[in-house]
Amino acid sequence: GEGNVEGVFEFGGRMMGAYPESERNVDVLQTMGKFALDAAFFERAAFYLEEYNKRFSKRKDAAQLLTSAANIYFYLGDYERAAKTFRQVRSVGNRQQVREANQRLMEIYAESEDWEQLARVSQTALEQNRNWLGASFHLGLAYSKQGKDDLALRELQRSSQMSPGGEEFDQAAQARSLFELGRLAQKSYDSIQFSPDSNLQEVLGTKQQYLNEISEVYGRAINTGRGKWVIASAHGLARLN
């Protein structure tokens, strides 16, 4: 019952207080973390996992447990603590853990619409892997939201042409990059207006060029089969027509 779980926490806390340097605390913290997870005390579980990393940072599993703590905060929607912990993971983790931390940070900043931080994290991720579709897309998204359309176009075109592979993160990124490309082209299309001194033929030709481009990228987004972006792109096409 809950009382037993609290008893484990209390006993473990006393043990760590009495013998802070003891190697036995490896087992104590692991046990307390497991009990906290089993009892759905997620924040407490994350705290114990972080504490483990703090005390036993040299151990092989320390960075993985810190990653687990960061993921708990992420799933709880505590983005501030998740971001802080994932940043820690980036400085201590192996290649795979660092990639996971970068991915989560991109998700956090895209969700919270912090475009400046999103641009920074995406750039860092691309320095480590220039061919990461998800990072290229998120950099394009950040530029687009900051009104840097030329830079956005470059990154979005790049990510839309990459192969997404089997990762969910990259597949969703590719579908959205096609939608965002359509939106950028639509913005340019809408900005071309007729005026008394316009060359009618020229304006019509440019608008037709954008129409073809928009139809093509929205069509490709629809073909990805990614629900949200299929609907968004179909709506964009309907509005266009």
C-alpha positions as CSV (number, residue, x, y, z in Angstrom):
1,G,0.0,0.0,0.0
2,E,0.9,3.7,0.0
3,G,2.1,3.5,3.6
4,N,4.6,0.8,2.6
5,V,5.9,2.9,-0.3
6,E,6.3,5.9,2.0
7,G,8.2,3.6,4.4
8,V,10.6,2.7,1.7
9,F,11.2,6.3,0.8
10,E,11.7,7.3,4.5
11,F,14.1,4.4,5.1
12,G,16.1,5.1,1.9
13,G,16.3,8.8,2.8
14,R,17.7,8.0,6.2
15,M,20.2,5.5,4.7
16,M,21.5,8.1,2.2
17,G,21.7,10.8,4.9
18,A,23.6,8.5,7.3
19,Y,26.0,7.1,4.6
20,P,26.2,9.7,1.8
21,E,29.4,8.2,0.3
22,S,28.3,4.6,0.5
23,E,28.2,2.5,-2.7
24,R,25.1,0.8,-1.2
25,N,23.2,4.0,-2.2
26,V,23.4,2.8,-5.8
27,D,20.9,0.0,-4.8
28,V,19.0,2.3,-2.5
29,L,18.4,4.9,-5.2
30,Q,17.5,2.3,-7.8
31,T,15.0,0.7,-5.5
32,M,13.4,4.0,-4.5
33,G,13.2,5.1,-8.2
34,K,11.5,1.8,-9.1
35,F,9.1,2.0,-6.2
36,A,8.2,5.6,-7.1
37,L,7.5,4.6,-10.7
38,D,5.5,1.6,-9.7
39,A,3.4,3.8,-7.4
40,A,3.0,6.4,-10.2
41,F,4.9,9.1,-8.2
42,F,6.6,10.3,-11.4
43,E,8.1,13.5,-10.1
44,R,9.7,11.7,-7.2
45,A,11.0,9.0,-9.5
46,A,12.6,11.7,-11.7
47,F,14.2,13.3,-8.6
48,Y,15.7,9.9,-7.6
49,L,17.0,9.3,-11.1
50,E,18.6,12.8,-11.1
51,E,20.1,12.2,-7.7
52,Y,21.6,8.9,-8.9
53,N,23.3,10.8,-11.7
54,K,24.6,13.5,-9.3
55,R,26.1,10.9,-6.9
56,F,27.2,8.3,-9.3
57,S,28.0,10.2,-12.5
58,K,30.9,8.0,-13.3
59,R,28.8,4.8,-13.5
60,K,27.9,3.5,-17.0
61,D,24.1,3.8,-16.5
62,A,24.1,7.4,-15.0
63,A,23.5,9.3,-18.3
64,Q,20.7,6.9,-19.3
65,L,19.0,7.4,-16.0
66,L,19.3,11.1,-16.3
67,T,17.7,10.8,-19.8
68,S,14.9,8.8,-18.2
69,A,14.4,11.6,-15.6
70,A,14.3,14.2,-18.4
71,N,11.7,12.1,-20.3
72,I,9.5,11.9,-17.2
73,Y,9.4,15.7,-16.9
74,F,8.7,15.9,-20.7
75,Y,5.7,13.5,-20.5
76,L,4.4,15.4,-17.4
77,G,4.5,18.6,-19.5
78,D,7.0,20.2,-17.2
79,Y,9.0,21.6,-20.1
80,E,11.2,23.9,-18.1
81,R,12.6,21.1,-16.0
82,A,12.7,18.7,-19.0
83,A,14.7,21.3,-21.1
84,K,17.1,21.9,-18.2
85,T,17.7,18.1,-17.7
86,F,18.0,17.4,-21.4
87,R,20.7,20.1,-21.7
88,Q,22.6,18.3,-18.9
89,V,22.2,15.0,-20.9
90,R,23.8,16.7,-23.9
91,S,27.0,17.4,-21.9
92,V,27.3,13.9,-20.4
93,G,25.5,11.4,-22.8
94,N,26.7,9.2,-25.6
95,R,25.9,10.0,-29.2
96,Q,22.4,8.4,-29.1
97,Q,21.5,10.1,-25.8
98,V,22.7,13.5,-27.1
99,R,20.5,13.0,-30.3
100,E,17.5,12.1,-28.1
101,A,18.1,15.2,-26.0
102,N,18.4,17.4,-29.1
103,Q,15.2,15.9,-30.5
104,R,13.3,16.5,-27.2
105,L,14.6,20.1,-27.0
106,M,13.4,20.8,-30.5
107,E,9.9,19.3,-29.6
108,I,9.8,21.4,-26.5
109,Y,10.7,24.7,-28.2
110,A,8.4,24.1,-31.2
111,E,5.5,23.3,-28.8
112,S,6.2,26.4,-26.6
113,E,6.8,28.5,-29.7
114,D,10.2,29.7,-28.5
115,W,11.6,30.3,-32.0
116,E,15.0,31.7,-31.0
117,Q,15.8,28.7,-28.8
118,L,14.4,26.3,-31.5
119,A,16.8,27.9,-34.0
120,R,19.8,27.5,-31.6
121,V,19.1,23.8,-30.8
122,S,18.5,22.9,-34.4
123,Q,21.8,24.5,-35.4
124,T,23.6,22.6,-32.7
125,A,21.9,19.4,-33.8
126,L,22.9,20.1,-37.4
127,E,26.5,20.7,-36.5
128,Q,26.6,17.2,-35.1
129,N,24.7,15.7,-38.0
130,R,24.3,17.8,-41.1
131,N,21.9,15.3,-42.7
132,W,19.3,15.2,-39.9
133,L,16.0,15.8,-41.6
134,G,14.2,16.7,-38.4
135,A,16.8,19.3,-37.4
136,S,16.9,20.9,-40.8
137,F,13.1,21.2,-40.8
138,H,13.0,22.7,-37.3
139,L,15.6,25.3,-38.2
140,G,13.5,26.2,-41.3
141,L,10.4,26.4,-39.1
142,A,12.2,28.7,-36.6
143,Y,13.4,31.0,-39.5
144,S,9.9,31.0,-41.0
145,K,8.2,32.0,-37.7
146,Q,10.9,34.8,-37.2
147,G,10.0,36.2,-40.7
148,K,13.4,35.1,-42.2
149,D,11.7,33.7,-45.3
150,D,14.8,33.3,-47.5
151,L,16.6,31.3,-44.8
152,A,13.4,29.3,-44.1
153,L,13.0,28.4,-47.7
154,R,16.6,27.1,-47.9
155,E,16.2,24.7,-44.9
156,L,12.6,23.7,-45.7
157,Q,13.5,22.8,-49.3
158,R,16.5,20.8,-48.0
159,S,14.4,18.9,-45.5
160,S,11.6,18.2,-47.9
161,Q,14.0,16.5,-50.3
162,M,15.7,14.2,-47.7
163,S,14.6,10.7,-47.0
164,P,12.9,10.4,-43.6
165,G,13.9,6.8,-42.9
166,G,12.0,4.9,-40.3
167,E,11.9,7.5,-37.5
168,E,8.6,9.0,-36.5
169,F,10.2,12.4,-35.7
170,D,11.7,12.7,-39.2
171,Q,8.6,11.4,-41.0
172,A,6.4,14.0,-39.3
173,A,9.1,16.7,-40.0
174,Q,9.1,15.9,-43.7
175,A,5.3,16.1,-44.0
176,R,5.2,19.4,-42.2
177,S,8.2,20.8,-44.2
178,L,6.1,20.3,-47.3
179,F,3.1,22.0,-45.8
180,E,5.3,25.0,-44.6
181,L,6.9,25.3,-48.0
182,G,3.3,25.5,-49.5
183,R,2.5,28.3,-46.9
184,L,5.7,30.2,-47.8
185,A,4.8,30.0,-51.6
186,Q,1.3,31.0,-50.8
187,K,2.6,34.1,-48.9
188,S,4.6,35.1,-52.0
189,Y,1.6,34.4,-54.3
190,D,-0.7,36.6,-52.2
191,S,1.9,39.4,-52.1
192,I,1.9,39.7,-55.9
193,Q,-0.8,42.3,-56.7
194,F,-1.9,43.9,-60.0
195,S,-1.3,47.6,-60.2
196,P,-2.0,50.2,-63.0
197,D,1.6,50.0,-64.3
198,S,2.0,46.2,-64.0
199,N,2.8,44.1,-67.0
200,L,-0.3,42.0,-66.9
201,Q,1.3,39.0,-68.8
202,E,4.3,39.0,-66.5
203,V,2.2,39.2,-63.2
204,L,-0.1,36.4,-64.5
205,G,2.9,34.3,-65.4
206,T,4.5,34.7,-62.0
207,K,1.3,34.0,-60.2
208,Q,0.8,30.8,-62.3
209,Q,4.3,29.7,-61.4
210,Y,3.6,30.0,-57.7
211,L,0.2,28.3,-58.2
212,N,2.0,25.3,-59.7
213,E,4.6,25.2,-57.0
214,I,2.0,25.4,-54.2
215,S,-0.1,22.7,-55.7
216,E,2.9,20.5,-56.1
217,V,4.2,20.8,-52.5
218,Y,0.7,20.5,-51.0
219,G,0.1,17.5,-53.1
220,R,3.3,15.9,-51.9
221,A,2.3,16.7,-48.3
222,I,-1.0,14.9,-48.9
223,N,0.8,11.9,-50.3
224,T,2.8,11.5,-47.1
225,G,-0.5,10.3,-45.4
226,R,0.4,12.1,-42.2
227,G,-3.1,13.0,-40.9
228,K,-2.7,16.5,-39.6
229,W,-0.6,17.8,-42.5
230,V,-2.9,16.0,-45.1
231,I,-5.8,18.0,-43.7
232,A,-3.9,21.3,-43.4
233,S,-2.5,20.9,-47.0
234,A,-6.0,19.9,-48.4
235,H,-7.4,23.0,-46.8
236,G,-4.6,25.1,-48.3
237,L,-5.3,23.7,-51.7
238,A,-9.1,24.4,-51.3
239,R,-8.4,28.0,-50.3
240,L,-6.1,28.4,-53.3
241,N,-8.6,27.0,-55.8
